[in-house]
Amino acid sequence: MNIQIQSVKFDAGQRLLEFIEKKLAKLDRVASDATGIDVVLKLEKNDEQGNKIAVITLRVPGGDIRVEEQARTFEEAIDNAMDILKRQIERRKDK
């Protein structure tokens, strides 16, 4: 599966990129028909809920699945987004 990671207005460190790729590689088990994943990492000025935003778009036949999560760290945002993404994939399979 093709994983595209884009960081907006900052440079993501190698450790963060490896963490994201390792997490997203696990989606192969759940979404075997996925053609690719786009990840956008953004920094928000509002720091109340956390200023790190991760947007994950899973490209699957029949329509993309998009999840946006905000947290204090990118790792936490990715973890939360992965949980939601897995639930949406399961829900789509049940239909």
C-alpha positions in Angstrom: 0.0 0.0 0.0 1.2 3.5 -0.9 1.6 5.8 2.1 2.0 9.6 1.4 2.9 11.7 4.4 2.8 15.5 4.1 3.7 17.9 6.9 2.4 21.5 6.5 4.6 24.4 7.6 7.1 22.2 9.5 9.5 19.3 8.9 8.4 16.0 10.4 11.3 14.1 12.1 12.4 10.7 10.9 11.2 9.0 14.1 7.6 10.4 13.6 7.6 9.3 10.0 8.6 5.8 10.9 6.0 5.7 13.7 3.2 6.7 11.2 4.3 4.2 8.6 4.5 1.4 11.2 1.0 2.2 12.5 -0.6 2.5 9.0 1.0 -0.7 7.8 -1.3 -2.5 10.2 -4.3 -1.3 8.1 -3.4 -3.9 5.4 -5.0 -6.6 7.6 -8.3 -4.7 8.0 -8.5 -2.9 4.6 -6.9 -5.3 2.1 -8.6 -3.5 -0.9 -7.1 -0.1 0.0 -5.1 1.5 -2.8 -3.3 4.1 -0.7 -3.2 6.3 2.3 -2.6 10.1 2.5 -1.5 11.6 5.8 -1.4 15.4 6.4 0.2 16.7 9.6 -0.7 20.3 10.6 0.1 22.6 13.5 -2.8 24.7 14.9 -2.4 27.9 16.8 -5.2 26.9 19.2 -3.6 25.0 22.1 -6.6 24.2 24.2 -7.3 20.7 22.8 -3.7 20.3 21.6 -2.2 22.0 18.6 -1.3 18.9 16.5 -3.7 17.8 13.8 -3.5 14.5 11.8 -5.7 14.0 8.8 -5.7 10.4 7.4 -7.4 9.6 4.1 -7.8 6.0 3.2 -8.3 5.4 -0.5 -10.6 2.5 -1.1 -12.9 1.5 -4.0 -16.4 2.9 -3.4 -15.2 6.1 -1.7 -12.4 7.4 0.4 -12.5 7.3 4.2 -11.3 10.5 5.9 -10.5 11.0 9.6 -9.2 14.2 11.2 -8.0 14.1 14.8 -6.5 16.8 17.1 -4.3 16.0 20.1 -1.3 17.3 22.1 1.1 15.1 20.1 1.1 13.7 16.6 1.5 10.2 17.9 -1.7 10.5 20.0 -3.6 12.0 17.1 -2.5 9.2 14.8 -3.5 6.6 17.4 -6.9 8.1 17.9 -7.4 8.5 14.1 -6.4 4.8 13.6 -9.1 3.7 16.1 -11.8 5.7 14.3 -10.6 4.5 10.9 -10.7 0.8 11.9 -14.3 1.3 13.2 -15.3 3.0 9.9 -13.8 0.2 7.9 -15.6 -2.5 10.0 -18.9 -0.5 9.6 -18.4 -0.3 5.9 -17.8 -4.1 5.6 -21.0 -4.8 7.6 -23.1 -2.9 5.0 
